[in-house]
Amino acid sequence: MTAGPLTALRPADAAARLRRFQKPAASAGLLLVTLIWGSAFVVMKTSMDHIPPTYLLACRFSVAALGMAAFFFRQLRAMTRSELLGGAAAGVFLFISYYFQTYGLKYTTAGKNAFITTFYVMIVPFLSWALTRVRPRARHLAAAFLALAGLALLSLNGDRTVQSGDVLTLICSFCFAAHMVLLERITENGNPVRLTAVQMASAALCAWAVAAATEGTLDLRIFREAGMLSSILYLGLFSSMLCFLLQTAGQKYVSASAASILLSFESVFGMAFSVLFLDERLTARMLCGCALMFAAAVLAELTPSEKPDPEKSK
């Protein structure tokens, strides 16, 4: 009896076909992350009118950690020592990044804060090169320059003075870059679910400690403010738990250089949501910036993956 057209693929063929779709699926997940983060910009901006910034970070990361524990309890029981240490280190870099970004915004303009933060698109390839000895591809460098030019058009408005907030934001950018490069390393053999859970718990612990030391006692009455609880749940479950799970899983199949370019689309979506919900004006300059960002993403996607096959590295 001969096999028909619907006969199941051999395991090897099925695995090869699955691997062809891993990078596009991971890239799509990273773009979904930037869409959610872009919308979270509006939520963060309104929430910080009622709650101190570091306590807001503590709350969102705590909700994310509790969510990971509730949804993935069985997987977390198989935690390895390397996943615990790697995830904890990634969580520390994550908290430092958000902390300096938040306080940098207090002492510089929003546009410069957004632009300097996403300077990680240029830092990541060279930091990864320094740590892994893998030279960045020319296409990735070209895509990074395109993304940076697009970000400049989206964010900068002619203010060329250097402020203290610019320095704080640059520290944030380096830490975001370190976080991406670290994720590239620890996801090679680590489980994304367990790594994400530890990251969220580590970032939450750092945030509570720093908030208690620098922002005094949290006034619990702020949670009675209209929409505050729903905002924290959104930031915790979607902008933190879901997004960092997608990023950690995505970086198992997408290099840190390519991931940094895709994640920089947060600025594009942040601009779009600001136009829709904060009544900011859309300009031709912004549209040109979006076009350059799109070109950078296409160029990054056309570049062959530098990541080893996760299945072969086991």
Secondary structure, DSSP 4 states (H G I P E B T S, - for coil): ----TTPPPPHHHHHHHHHHHHHHHHHHHHHHHHHHHHHHHHHHHHHTTTS-HHHHHHHHHHHHHHHHHHHSHHHHTT--HHHHHHHHHHHHHHHHHHHHHHHHHHTS-HHHHHHHHTTHHHHHHHHHHHHH--PPPHHHHHHHHHHHHHHHHHH--S-----HHHHHHHHHHHHHHHHHHHHHHHTTTS-HHHHHHHHHHHHHHHHHHHHHHHS----GGGGGSTTHHHHHHIIIIIIIIIHHHHHHHHTTTS-HHHHHHHHTTHHHHHHHHHHHHS-PPP-HHHHHHHHHHHHHHHHHHHSPP-SPPTTTT-
